[in-house]
Amino acid sequence: MRIGDSTFDALQASLQGLGMRRQAAEDNIANVETPGFRANRVNFEDSLRSAIDRGEPLTATPTVARSVAPTRMNGNNVAIDQEITGLTETALRHQLVVEAMNGKFRLLRTSITGQ
């Protein structure tokens, strides 16, 4: 028996994309002084939007690309201030999606128990 719906699937796909984005930002921060390291950027919103339009949110495929931002003298292009800001924004988005999922579960519980 399937409990979820397309909204739940979209939220689940969002969590996957946000998790990948968090991991990329953490890797970028860890390599801020690594010569030649290029920051990773994760995009999942476009793919998720298309997948939702097709009615298949779980088929969304996040993409990871190397940043083309200018590099410092050592060939590294990680901007620590941008990474920290992005990590904070990702955490807030993650919290919002989790709260939306919790709301879906509360609705389900209410419909089952009547309370």
Phi and psi restraints in degrees (range 20) as a CNS / XPLOR table:
assign (resid 1 and name C) (resid 2 and name N)
       (resid 2 and name CA) (resid 2 and name C) 1.0 -93.8 20.0 2
assign (resid 2 and name N) (resid 2 and name CA)
       (resid 2 and name C) (resid 3 and name N) 1.0 126.8 20.0 2
assign (resid 2 and name C) (resid 3 and name N)
       (resid 3 and name CA) (resid 3 and name C) 1.0 -95.1 20.0 2
assign (resid 3 and name N) (resid 3 and name CA)
       (resid 3 and name C) (resid 4 and name N) 1.0 -33.1 20.0 2
assign (resid 3 and name C) (resid 4 and name N)
       (resid 4 and name CA) (resid 4 and name C) 1.0 -74.3 20.0 2
assign (resid 4 and name N) (resid 4 and name CA)
       (resid 4 and name C) (resid 5 and name N) 1.0 174.3 20.0 2
assign (resid 4 and name C) (resid 5 and name N)
       (resid 5 and name CA) (resid 5 and name C) 1.0 -139.9 20.0 2
assign (resid 5 and name N) (resid 5 and name CA)
       (resid 5 and name C) (resid 6 and name N) 1.0 -174.2 20.0 2
assign (resid 5 and name C) (resid 6 and name N)
       (resid 6 and name CA) (resid 6 and name C) 1.0 -65.0 20.0 2
assign (resid 6 and name N) (resid 6 and name CA)
       (resid 6 and name C) (resid 7 and name N) 1.0 -31.8 20.0 2
assign (resid 6 and name C) (resid 7 and name N)
       (resid 7 and name CA) (resid 7 and name C) 1.0 -65.6 20.0 2
assign (resid 7 and name N) (resid 7 and name CA)
       (resid 7 and name C) (resid 8 and name N) 1.0 -45.5 20.0 2
assign (resid 7 and name C) (resid 8 and name N)
       (resid 8 and name CA) (resid 8 and name C) 1.0 -61.5 20.0 2
assign (resid 8 and name N) (resid 8 and name CA)
       (resid 8 and name C) (resid 9 and name N) 1.0 -41.6 20.0 2
assign (resid 8 and name C) (resid 9 and name N)
       (resid 9 and name CA) (resid 9 and name C) 1.0 -62.3 20.0 2
assign (resid 9 and name N) (resid 9 and name CA)
       (resid 9 and name C) (resid 10 and name N) 1.0 -40.4 20.0 2
assign (resid 9 and name C) (resid 10 and name N)
       (resid 10 and name CA) (resid 10 and name C) 1.0 -64.6 20.0 2
assign (resid 10 and name N) (resid 10 and name CA)
       (resid 10 and name C) (resid 11 and name N) 1.0 -40.2 20.0 2
assign (resid 10 and name C) (resid 11 and name N)
       (resid 11 and name CA) (resid 11 and name C) 1.0 -64.8 20.0 2
assign (resid 11 and name N) (resid 11 and name CA)
       (resid 11 and name C) (resid 12 and name N) 1.0 -41.4 20.0 2
assign (resid 11 and name C) (resid 12 and name N)
       (resid 12 and name CA) (resid 12 and name C) 1.0 -63.1 20.0 2
assign (resid 12 and name N) (resid 12 and name CA)
       (resid 12 and name C) (resid 13 and name N) 1.0 -43.4 20.0 2
assign (resid 12 and name C) (resid 13 and name N)
       (resid 13 and name CA) (resid 13 and name C) 1.0 -64.4 20.0 2
assign (resid 13 and name N) (resid 13 and name CA)
       (resid 13 and name C) (resid 14 and name N) 1.0 -37.0 20.0 2
assign (resid 13 and name C) (resid 14 and name N)
       (resid 14 and name CA) (resid 14 and name C) 1.0 -61.9 20.0 2
assign (resid 14 and name N) (resid 14 and name CA)
       (resid 14 and name C) (resid 15 and name N) 1.0 -43.4 20.0 2
assign (resid 14 and name C) (resid 15 and name N)
       (resid 15 and name CA) (resid 15 and name C) 1.0 -60.9 20.0 2
assign (resid 15 and name N) (resid 15 and name CA)
       (resid 15 and name C) (resid 16 and name N) 1.0 -38.9 20.0 2
assign (resid 15 and name C) (resid 16 and name N)
       (resid 16 and name CA) (resid 16 and name C) 1.0 -63.4 20.0 2
assign (resid 16 and name N) (resid 16 and name CA)
       (resid 16 and name C) (resid 17 and name N) 1.0 -46.9 20.0 2
assign (resid 16 and name C) (resid 17 and name N)
       (resid 17 and name CA) (resid 17 and name C) 1.0 -63.9 20.0 2
assign (resid 17 and name N) (resid 17 and name CA)
       (resid 17 and name C) (resid 18 and name N) 1.0 -42.2 20.0 2
assign (resid 17 and name C) (resid 18 and name N)
       (resid 18 and name CA) (resid 18 and name C) 1.0 -66.2 20.0 2
assign (resid 18 and name N) (resid 18 and name CA)
       (resid 18 and name C) (resid 19 and name N) 1.0 -35.3 20.0 2
assign (resid 18 and name C) (resid 19 and name N)
       (resid 19 and name CA) (resid 19 and name C) 1.0 -64.1 20.0 2
assign (resid 19 and name N) (resid 19 and name CA)
       (resid 19 and name C) (resid 20 and name N) 1.0 -41.1 20.0 2
assign (resid 19 and name C) (resid 20 and name N)
       (resid 20 and name CA) (resid 20 and name C) 1.0 -65.1 20.0 2
assign (resid 20 and name N) (resid 20 and name CA)
       (resid 20 and name C) (resid 21 and name N) 1.0 -40.2 20.0 2
assign (resid 20 and name C) (resid 21 and name N)
       (resid 21 and name CA) (resid 21 and name C) 1.0 -64.5 20.0 2
assign (resid 21 and name N) (resid 21 and name CA)
       (resid 21 and name C) (resid 22 and name N) 1.0 -41.5 20.0 2
assign (resid 21 and name C) (resid 22 and name N)
       (resid 22 and name CA) (resid 22 and name C) 1.0 -61.4 20.0 2
assign (resid 22 and name N) (resid 22 and name CA)
       (resid 22 and name C) (resid 23 and name N) 1.0 -45.7 20.0 2
assign (resid 22 and name C) (resid 23 and name N)
       (resid 23 and name CA) (resid 23 and name C) 1.0 -62.1 20.0 2
assign (resid 23 and name N) (resid 23 and name CA)
       (resid 23 and name C) (resid 24 and name N) 1.0 -41.1 20.0 2
assign (resid 23 and name C) (resid 24 and name N)
       (resid 24 and name CA) (resid 24 and name C) 1.0 -63.3 20.0 2
assign (resid 24 and name N) (resid 24 and name CA)
       (resid 24 and name C) (resid 25 and name N) 1.0 -43.8 20.0 2
assign (resid 24 and name C) (resid 25 and name N)
       (resid 25 and name CA) (resid 25 and name C) 1.0 -63.5 20.0 2
assign (resid 25 and name N) (resid 25 and name CA)
       (resid 25 and name C) (resid 26 and name N) 1.0 -41.1 20.0 2
assign (resid 25 and name C) (resid 26 and name N)
       (resid 26 and name CA) (resid 26 and name C) 1.0 -63.8 20.0 2
assign (resid 26 and name N) (resid 26 and name CA)
       (resid 26 and name C) (resid 27 and name N) 1.0 -41.0 20.0 2
assign (resid 26 and name C) (resid 27 and name N)
       (resid 27 and name CA) (resid 27 and name C) 1.0 -64.4 20.0 2
assign (resid 27 and name N) (resid 27 and name CA)
       (resid 27 and name C) (resid 28 and name N) 1.0 -41.4 20.0 2
assign (resid 27 and name C) (resid 28 and name N)
       (resid 28 and name CA) (resid 28 and name C) 1.0 -60.1 20.0 2
assign (resid 28 and name N) (resid 28 and name CA)
       (resid 28 and name C) (resid 29 and name N) 1.0 -46.4 20.0 2
assign (resid 28 and name C) (resid 29 and name N)
       (resid 29 and name CA) (resid 29 and name C) 1.0 -63.1 20.0 2
assign (resid 29 and name N) (resid 29 and name CA)
       (resid 29 and name C) (resid 30 and name N) 1.0 -41.2 20.0 2
assign (resid 29 and name C) (resid 30 and name N)
       (resid 30 and name CA) (resid 30 and name C) 1.0 -63.9 20.0 2
assign (resid 30 and name N) (resid 30 and name CA)
       (resid 30 and name C) (resid 31 and name N) 1.0 -24.7 20.0 2
assign (resid 30 and name C) (resid 31 and name N)
       (resid 31 and name CA) (resid 31 and name C) 1.0 -108.0 20.0 2
assign (resid 31 and name N) (resid 31 and name CA)
       (resid 31 and name C) (resid 32 and name N) 1.0 21.6 20.0 2
assign (resid 31 and name C) (resid 32 and name N)
       (resid 32 and name CA) (resid 32 and name C) 1.0 -58.7 20.0 2
assign (resid 32 and name N) (resid 32 and name CA)
       (resid 32 and name C) (resid 33 and name N) 1.0 -26.5 20.0 2
assign (resid 32 and name C) (resid 33 and name N)
       (resid 33 and name CA) (resid 33 and name C) 1.0 -109.3 20.0 2
assign (resid 33 and name N) (resid 33 and name CA)
       (resid 33 and name C) (resid 34 and name N) 1.0 6.9 20.0 2
assign (resid 33 and name C) (resid 34 and name N)
       (resid 34 and name CA) (resid 34 and name C) 1.0 -78.3 20.0 2
assign (resid 34 and name N) (resid 34 and name CA)
       (resid 34 and name C) (resid 35 and name N) 1.0 117.8 20.0 2
assign (resid 34 and name C) (resid 35 and name N)
       (resid 35 and name CA) (resid 35 and name C) 1.0 -58.3 20.0 2
assign (resid 35 and name N) (resid 35 and name CA)
       (resid 35 and name C) (resid 36 and name N) 1.0 134.5 20.0 2
assign (resid 35 and name C) (resid 36 and name N)
       (resid 36 and name CA) (resid 36 and name C) 1.0 79.8 20.0 2
assign (resid 36 and name N) (resid 36 and name CA)
       (resid 36 and name C) (resid 37 and name N) 1.0 -3.3 20.0 2
assign (resid 36 and name C) (resid 37 and name N)
       (resid 37 and name CA) (resid 37 and name C) 1.0 -73.2 20.0 2
assign (resid 37 and name N) (resid 37 and name CA)
       (resid 37 and name C) (resid 38 and name N) 1.0 133.1 20.0 2
assign (resid 37 and name C) (resid 38 and name N)
       (resid 38 and name CA) (resid 38 and name C) 1.0 -109.8 20.0 2
assign (resid 38 and name N) (resid 38 and name CA)
       (resid 38 and name C) (resid 39 and name N) 1.0 132.3 20.0 2
assign (resid 38 and name C) (resid 39 and name N)
       (resid 39 and name CA) (resid 39 and name C) 1.0 -62.6 20.0 2
assign (resid 39 and name N) (resid 39 and name CA)
       (resid 39 and name C) (resid 40 and name N) 1.0 146.4 20.0 2
assign (resid 39 and name C) (resid 40 and name N)
       (resid 40 and name CA) (resid 40 and name C) 1.0 -94.5 20.0 2
assign (resid 40 and name N) (resid 40 and name CA)
       (resid 40 and name C) (resid 41 and name N) 1.0 145.3 20.0 2
assign (resid 40 and name C) (resid 41 and name N)
       (resid 41 and name CA) (resid 41 and name C) 1.0 -126.9 20.0 2
assign (resid 41 and name N) (resid 41 and name CA)
       (resid 41 and name C) (resid 42 and name N) 1.0 132.8 20.0 2
assign (resid 41 and name C) (resid 42 and name N)
       (resid 42 and name CA) (resid 42 and name C) 1.0 -109.7 20.0 2
assign (resid 42 and name N) (resid 42 and name CA)
       (resid 42 and name C) (resid 43 and name N) 1.0 130.8 20.0 2
assign (resid 42 and name C) (resid 43 and name N)
       (resid 43 and name CA) (resid 43 and name C) 1.0 -124.7 20.0 2
assign (resid 43 and name N) (resid 43 and name CA)
       (resid 43 and name C) (resid 44 and name N) 1.0 124.1 20.0 2
assign (resid 43 and name C) (resid 44 and name N)
       (resid 44 and name CA) (resid 44 and name C) 1.0 -131.0 20.0 2
assign (resid 44 and name N) (resid 44 and name CA)
       (resid 44 and name C) (resid 45 and name N) 1.0 -13.9 20.0 2
assign (resid 44 and name C) (resid 45 and name N)
       (resid 45 and name CA) (resid 45 and name C) 1.0 -62.7 20.0 2
assign (resid 45 and name N) (resid 45 and name CA)
       (resid 45 and name C) (resid 46 and name N) 1.0 -43.1 20.0 2
assign (resid 45 and name C) (resid 46 and name N)
       (resid 46 and name CA) (resid 46 and name C) 1.0 -63.9 20.0 2
assign (resid 46 and name N) (resid 46 and name CA)
       (resid 46 and name C) (resid 47 and name N) 1.0 -45.5 20.0 2
assign (resid 46 and name C) (resid 47 and name N)
       (resid 47 and name CA) (resid 47 and name C) 1.0 -64.6 20.0 2
assign (resid 47 and name N) (resid 47 and name CA)
       (resid 47 and name C) (resid 48 and name N) 1.0 -41.0 20.0 2
assign (resid 47 and name C) (resid 48 and name N)
       (resid 48 and name CA) (resid 48 and name C) 1.0 -64.4 20.0 2
assign (resid 48 and name N) (resid 48 and name CA)
       (resid 48 and name C) (resid 49 and name N) 1.0 -42.8 20.0 2
assign (resid 48 and name C) (resid 49 and name N)
       (resid 49 and name CA) (resid 49 and name C) 1.0 -59.1 20.0 2
assign (resid 49 and name N) (resid 49 and name CA)
       (resid 49 and name C) (resid 50 and name N) 1.0 -45.8 20.0 2
assign (resid 49 and name C) (resid 50 and name N)
       (resid 50 and name CA) (resid 50 and name C) 1.0 -64.2 20.0 2
assign (resid 50 and name N) (resid 50 and name CA)
       (resid 50 and name C) (resid 51 and name N) 1.0 -42.2 20.0 2
assign (resid 50 and name C) (resid 51 and name N)
       (resid 51 and name CA) (resid 51 and name C) 1.0 -64.9 20.0 2
assign (resid 51 and name N) (resid 51 and name CA)
       (resid 51 and name C) (resid 52 and name N) 1.0 -38.5 20.0 2
assign (resid 51 and name C) (resid 52 and name N)
       (resid 52 and name CA) (resid 52 and name C) 1.0 -65.3 20.0 2
assign (resid 52 and name N) (resid 52 and name CA)
       (resid 52 and name C) (resid 53 and name N) 1.0 -42.4 20.0 2
assign (resid 52 and name C) (resid 53 and name N)
       (resid 53 and name CA) (resid 53 and name C) 1.0 -59.4 20.0 2
assign (resid 53 and name N) (resid 53 and name CA)
       (resid 53 and name C) (resid 54 and name N) 1.0 -32.9 20.0 2
assign (resid 53 and name C) (resid 54 and name N)
       (resid 54 and name CA) (resid 54 and name C) 1.0 -82.9 20.0 2
assign (resid 54 and name N) (resid 54 and name CA)
       (resid 54 and name C) (resid 55 and name N) 1.0 -7.4 20.0 2
assign (resid 54 and name C) (resid 55 and name N)
       (resid 55 and name CA) (resid 55 and name C) 1.0 80.0 20.0 2
assign (resid 55 and name N) (resid 55 and name CA)
       (resid 55 and name C) (resid 56 and name N) 1.0 19.7 20.0 2
assign (resid 55 and name C) (resid 56 and name N)
       (resid 56 and name CA) (resid 56 and name C) 1.0 -133.7 20.0 2
assign (resid 56 and name N) (resid 56 and name CA)
       (resid 56 and name C) (resid 57 and name N) 1.0 65.3 20.0 2
assign (resid 56 and name C) (resid 57 and name N)
       (resid 57 and name CA) (resid 57 and name C) 1.0 -58.0 20.0 2
assign (resid 57 and name N) (resid 57 and name CA)
       (resid 57 and name C) (resid 58 and name N) 1.0 -30.1 20.0 2
assign (resid 57 and name C) (resid 58 and name N)
       (resid 58 and name CA) (resid 58 and name C) 1.0 -72.9 20.0 2
assign (resid 58 and name N) (resid 58 and name CA)
       (resid 58 and name C) (resid 59 and name N) 1.0 -7.6 20.0 2
assign (resid 58 and name C) (resid 59 and name N)
       (resid 59 and name CA) (resid 59 and name C) 1.0 -88.6 20.0 2
assign (resid 59 and name N) (resid 59 and name CA)
       (resid 59 and name C) (resid 60 and name N) 1.0 -0.7 20.0 2
assign (resid 59 and name C) (resid 60 and name N)
       (resid 60 and name CA) (resid 60 and name C) 1.0 -58.8 20.0 2
assign (resid 60 and name N) (resid 60 and name CA)
       (resid 60 and name C) (resid 61 and name N) 1.0 136.8 20.0 2
assign (resid 60 and name C) (resid 61 and name N)
       (resid 61 and name CA) (resid 61 and name C) 1.0 -122.4 20.0 2
assign (resid 61 and name N) (resid 61 and name CA)
       (resid 61 and name C) (resid 62 and name N) 1.0 106.7 20.0 2
assign (resid 61 and name C) (resid 62 and name N)
       (resid 62 and name CA) (resid 62 and name C) 1.0 -63.7 20.0 2
assign (resid 62 and name N) (resid 62 and name CA)
       (resid 62 and name C) (resid 63 and name N) 1.0 147.4 20.0 2
assign (resid 62 and name C) (resid 63 and name N)
       (resid 63 and name CA) (resid 63 and name C) 1.0 -117.3 20.0 2
assign (resid 63 and name N) (resid 63 and name CA)
       (resid 63 and name C) (resid 64 and name N) 1.0 146.0 20.0 2
assign (resid 63 and name C) (resid 64 and name N)
       (resid 64 and name CA) (resid 64 and name C) 1.0 -118.3 20.0 2
assign (resid 64 and name N) (resid 64 and name CA)
       (resid 64 and name C) (resid 65 and name N) 1.0 127.2 20.0 2
assign (resid 64 and name C) (resid 65 and name N)
       (resid 65 and name CA) (resid 65 and name C) 1.0 -131.6 20.0 2
assign (resid 65 and name N) (resid 65 and name CA)
       (resid 65 and name C) (resid 66 and name N) 1.0 151.8 20.0 2
assign (resid 65 and name C) (resid 66 and name N)
       (resid 66 and name CA) (resid 66 and name C) 1.0 -76.8 20.0 2
assign (resid 66 and name N) (resid 66 and name CA)
       (resid 66 and name C) (resid 67 and name N) 1.0 138.5 20.0 2
assign (resid 66 and name C) (resid 67 and name N)
       (resid 67 and name CA) (resid 67 and name C) 1.0 -66.9 20.0 2
assign (resid 67 and name N) (resid 67 and name CA)
       (resid 67 and name C) (resid 68 and name N) 1.0 141.9 20.0 2
assign (resid 67 and name C) (resid 68 and name N)
       (resid 68 and name CA) (resid 68 and name C) 1.0 -103.2 20.0 2
assign (resid 68 and name N) (resid 68 and name CA)
       (resid 68 and name C) (resid 69 and name N) 1.0 14.2 20.0 2
assign (resid 68 and name C) (resid 69 and name N)
       (resid 69 and name CA) (resid 69 and name C) 1.0 -61.5 20.0 2
assign (resid 69 and name N) (resid 69 and name CA)
       (resid 69 and name C) (resid 70 and name N) 1.0 153.2 20.0 2
assign (resid 69 and name C) (resid 70 and name N)
       (resid 70 and name CA) (resid 70 and name C) 1.0 -57.5 20.0 2
assign (resid 70 and name N) (resid 70 and name CA)
       (resid 70 and name C) (resid 71 and name N) 1.0 151.2 20.0 2
assign (resid 70 and name C) (resid 71 and name N)
       (resid 71 and name CA) (resid 71 and name C) 1.0 -103.1 20.0 2
assign (resid 71 and name N) (resid 71 and name CA)
       (resid 71 and name C) (resid 72 and name N) 1.0 162.2 20.0 2
assign (resid 71 and name C) (resid 72 and name N)
       (resid 72 and name CA) (resid 72 and name C) 1.0 -83.7 20.0 2
assign (resid 72 and name N) (resid 72 and name CA)
       (resid 72 and name C) (resid 73 and name N) 1.0 -178.8 20.0 2
assign (resid 72 and name C) (resid 73 and name N)
       (resid 73 and name CA) (resid 73 and name C) 1.0 -55.9 20.0 2
assign (resid 73 and name N) (resid 73 and name CA)
       (resid 73 and name C) (resid 74 and name N) 1.0 -31.2 20.0 2
assign (resid 73 and name C) (resid 74 and name N)
       (resid 74 and name CA) (resid 74 and name C) 1.0 -87.5 20.0 2
assign (resid 74 and name N) (resid 74 and name CA)
       (resid 74 and name C) (resid 75 and name N) 1.0 6.2 20.0 2
assign (resid 74 and name C) (resid 75 and name N)
       (resid 75 and name CA) (resid 75 and name C) 1.0 84.9 20.0 2
assign (resid 75 and name N) (resid 75 and name CA)
       (resid 75 and name C) (resid 76 and name N) 1.0 1.6 20.0 2
assign (resid 75 and name C) (resid 76 and name N)
       (resid 76 and name CA) (resid 76 and name C) 1.0 -90.6 20.0 2
assign (resid 76 and name N) (resid 76 and name CA)
       (resid 76 and name C) (resid 77 and name N) 1.0 139.5 20.0 2
assign (resid 76 and name C) (resid 77 and name N)
       (resid 77 and name CA) (resid 77 and name C) 1.0 -122.3 20.0 2
assign (resid 77 and name N) (resid 77 and name CA)
       (resid 77 and name C) (resid 78 and name N) 1.0 22.0 20.0 2
assign (resid 77 and name C) (resid 78 and name N)
       (resid 78 and name CA) (resid 78 and name C) 1.0 -76.5 20.0 2
assign (resid 78 and name N) (resid 78 and name CA)
       (resid 78 and name C) (resid 79 and name N) 1.0 123.8 20.0 2
assign (resid 78 and name C) (resid 79 and name N)
       (resid 79 and name CA) (resid 79 and name C) 1.0 -104.4 20.0 2
assign (resid 79 and name N) (resid 79 and name CA)
       (resid 79 and name C) (resid 80 and name N) 1.0 103.8 20.0 2
assign (resid 79 and name C) (resid 80 and name N)
       (resid 80 and name CA) (resid 80 and name C) 1.0 -57.9 20.0 2
assign (resid 80 and name N) (resid 80 and name CA)
       (resid 80 and name C) (resid 81 and name N) 1.0 -37.8 20.0 2
assign (resid 80 and name C) (resid 81 and name N)
       (resid 81 and name CA) (resid 81 and name C) 1.0 -65.3 20.0 2
assign (resid 81 and name N) (resid 81 and name CA)
       (resid 81 and name C) (resid 82 and name N) 1.0 -39.4 20.0 2
assign (resid 81 and name C) (resid 82 and name N)
       (resid 82 and name CA) (resid 82 and name C) 1.0 -68.1 20.0 2
assign (resid 82 and name N) (resid 82 and name CA)
       (resid 82 and name C) (resid 83 and name N) 1.0 -36.4 20.0 2
assign (resid 82 and name C) (resid 83 and name N)
       (resid 83 and name CA) (resid 83 and name C) 1.0 -66.7 20.0 2
assign (resid 83 and name N) (resid 83 and name CA)
       (resid 83 and name C) (resid 84 and name N) 1.0 -43.3 20.0 2
assign (resid 83 and name C) (resid 84 and name N)
       (resid 84 and name CA) (resid 84 and name C) 1.0 -64.5 20.0 2
assign (resid 84 and name N) (resid 84 and name CA)
       (resid 84 and name C) (resid 85 and name N) 1.0 -43.1 20.0 2
assign (resid 84 and name C) (resid 85 and name N)
       (resid 85 and name CA) (resid 85 and name C) 1.0 -62.4 20.0 2
assign (resid 85 and name N) (resid 85 and name CA)
       (resid 85 and name C) (resid 86 and name N) 1.0 -45.0 20.0 2
assign (resid 85 and name C) (resid 86 and name N)
       (resid 86 and name CA) (resid 86 and name C) 1.0 -63.7 20.0 2
assign (resid 86 and name N) (resid 86 and name CA)
       (resid 86 and name C) (resid 87 and name N) 1.0 -39.2 20.0 2
assign (resid 86 and name C) (resid 87 and name N)
       (resid 87 and name CA) (resid 87 and name C) 1.0 -65.0 20.0 2
assign (resid 87 and name N) (resid 87 and name CA)
       (resid 87 and name C) (resid 88 and name N) 1.0 -40.1 20.0 2
assign (resid 87 and name C) (resid 88 and name N)
       (resid 88 and name CA) (resid 88 and name C) 1.0 -65.5 20.0 2
assign (resid 88 and name N) (resid 88 and name CA)
       (resid 88 and name C) (resid 89 and name N) 1.0 -45.0 20.0 2
assign (resid 88 and name C) (resid 89 and name N)
       (resid 89 and name CA) (resid 89 and name C) 1.0 -61.9 20.0 2
assign (resid 89 and name N) (resid 89 and name CA)
       (resid 89 and name C) (resid 90 and name N) 1.0 -41.6 20.0 2
assign (resid 89 and name C) (resid 90 and name N)
       (resid 90 and name CA) (resid 90 and name C) 1.0 -63.3 20.0 2
assign (resid 90 and name N) (resid 90 and name CA)
       (resid 90 and name C) (resid 91 and name N) 1.0 -41.8 20.0 2
assign (resid 90 and name C) (resid 91 and name N)
       (resid 91 and name CA) (resid 91 and name C) 1.0 -62.8 20.0 2
assign (resid 91 and name N) (resid 91 and name CA)
       (resid 91 and name C) (resid 92 and name N) 1.0 -40.3 20.0 2
assign (resid 91 and name C) (resid 92 and name N)
       (resid 92 and name CA) (resid 92 and name C) 1.0 -66.8 20.0 2
assign (resid 92 and name N) (resid 92 and name CA)
       (resid 92 and name C) (resid 93 and name N) 1.0 -40.7 20.0 2
assign (resid 92 and name C) (resid 93 and name N)
       (resid 93 and name CA) (resid 93 and name C) 1.0 -64.4 20.0 2
assign (resid 93 and name N) (resid 93 and name CA)
       (resid 93 and name C) (resid 94 and name N) 1.0 -41.2 20.0 2
assign (resid 93 and name C) (resid 94 and name N)
       (resid 94 and name CA) (resid 94 and name C) 1.0 -58.9 20.0 2
assign (resid 94 and name N) (resid 94 and name CA)
       (resid 94 and name C) (resid 95 and name N) 1.0 -46.5 20.0 2
assign (resid 94 and name C) (resid 95 and name N)
       (resid 95 and name CA) (resid 95 and name C) 1.0 -59.7 20.0 2
assign (resid 95 and name N) (resid 95 and name CA)
       (resid 95 and name C) (resid 96 and name N) 1.0 -41.5 20.0 2
assign (resid 95 and name C) (resid 96 and name N)
       (resid 96 and name CA) (resid 96 and name C) 1.0 -63.7 20.0 2
assign (resid 96 and name N) (resid 96 and name CA)
       (resid 96 and name C) (resid 97 and name N) 1.0 -43.2 20.0 2
assign (resid 96 and name C) (resid 97 and name N)
       (resid 97 and name CA) (resid 97 and name C) 1.0 -66.5 20.0 2
assign (resid 97 and name N) (resid 97 and name CA)
       (resid 97 and name C) (resid 98 and name N) 1.0 -41.4 20.0 2
assign (resid 97 and name C) (resid 98 and name N)
       (resid 98 and name CA) (resid 98 and name C) 1.0 -62.4 20.0 2
assign (resid 98 and name N) (resid 98 and name CA)
       (resid 98 and name C) (resid 99 and name N) 1.0 -41.3 20.0 2
assign (resid 98 and name C) (resid 99 and name N)
       (resid 99 and name CA) (resid 99 and name C) 1.0 -63.8 20.0 2
assign (resid 99 and name N) (resid 99 and name CA)
       (resid 99 and name C) (resid 100 and name N) 1.0 -38.1 20.0 2
assign (resid 99 and name C) (resid 100 and name N)
       (resid 100 and name CA) (resid 100 and name C) 1.0 -64.2 20.0 2
assign (resid 100 and name N) (resid 100 and name CA)
       (resid 100 and name C) (resid 101 and name N) 1.0 -40.4 20.0 2
assign (resid 100 and name C) (resid 101 and name N)
       (resid 101 and name CA) (resid 101 and name C) 1.0 -65.3 20.0 2
assign (resid 101 and name N) (resid 101 and name CA)
       (resid 101 and name C) (resid 102 and name N) 1.0 -41.3 20.0 2
assign (resid 101 and name C) (resid 102 and name N)
       (resid 102 and name CA) (resid 102 and name C) 1.0 -60.5 20.0 2
assign (resid 102 and name N) (resid 102 and name CA)
       (resid 102 and name C) (resid 103 and name N) 1.0 -38.9 20.0 2
assign (resid 102 and name C) (resid 103 and name N)
       (resid 103 and name CA) (resid 103 and name C) 1.0 -62.2 20.0 2
assign (resid 103 and name N) (resid 103 and name CA)
       (resid 103 and name C) (resid 104 and name N) 1.0 -41.1 20.0 2
assign (resid 103 and name C) (resid 104 and name N)
       (resid 104 and name CA) (resid 104 and name C) 1.0 -62.3 20.0 2
assign (resid 104 and name N) (resid 104 and name CA)
       (resid 104 and name C) (resid 105 and name N) 1.0 -41.7 20.0 2
assign (resid 104 and name C) (resid 105 and name N)
       (resid 105 and name CA) (resid 105 and name C) 1.0 -67.1 20.0 2
assign (resid 105 and name N) (resid 105 and name CA)
       (resid 105 and name C) (resid 106 and name N) 1.0 -38.0 20.0 2
assign (resid 105 and name C) (resid 106 and name N)
       (resid 106 and name CA) (resid 106 and name C) 1.0 -62.3 20.0 2
assign (resid 106 and name N) (resid 106 and name CA)
       (resid 106 and name C) (resid 107 and name N) 1.0 -42.0 20.0 2
assign (resid 106 and name C) (resid 107 and name N)
       (resid 107 and name CA) (resid 107 and name C) 1.0 -61.2 20.0 2
assign (resid 107 and name N) (resid 107 and name CA)
       (resid 107 and name C) (resid 108 and name N) 1.0 -43.5 20.0 2
assign (resid 107 and name C) (resid 108 and name N)
       (resid 108 and name CA) (resid 108 and name C) 1.0 -62.0 20.0 2
assign (resid 108 and name N) (resid 108 and name CA)
       (resid 108 and name C) (resid 109 and name N) 1.0 -46.7 20.0 2
assign (resid 108 and name C) (resid 109 and name N)
       (resid 109 and name CA) (resid 109 and name C) 1.0 -60.2 20.0 2
assign (resid 109 and name N) (resid 109 and name CA)
       (resid 109 and name C) (resid 110 and name N) 1.0 -43.3 20.0 2
assign (resid 109 and name C) (resid 110 and name N)
       (resid 110 and name CA) (resid 110 and name C) 1.0 -62.8 20.0 2
assign (resid 110 and name N) (resid 110 and name CA)
       (resid 110 and name C) (resid 111 and name N) 1.0 -41.8 20.0 2
assign (resid 110 and name C) (resid 111 and name N)
       (resid 111 and name CA) (resid 111 and name C) 1.0 -67.6 20.0 2
assign (resid 111 and name N) (resid 111 and name CA)
       (resid 111 and name C) (resid 112 and name N) 1.0 -29.8 20.0 2
assign (resid 111 and name C) (resid 112 and name N)
       (resid 112 and name CA) (resid 112 and name C) 1.0 -80.7 20.0 2
assign (resid 112 and name N) (resid 112 and name CA)
       (resid 112 and name C) (resid 113 and name N) 1.0 -46.9 20.0 2
assign (resid 112 and name C) (resid 113 and name N)
       (resid 113 and name CA) (resid 113 and name C) 1.0 -92.3 20.0 2
assign (resid 113 and name N) (resid 113 and name CA)
       (resid 113 and name C) (resid 114 and name N) 1.0 -19.6 20.0 2
assign (resid 113 and name C) (resid 114 and name N)
       (resid 114 and name CA) (resid 114 and name C) 1.0 78.0 20.0 2
assign (resid 114 and name N) (resid 114 and name CA)
       (resid 114 and name C) (resid 115 and name N) 1.0 9.7 20.0 2
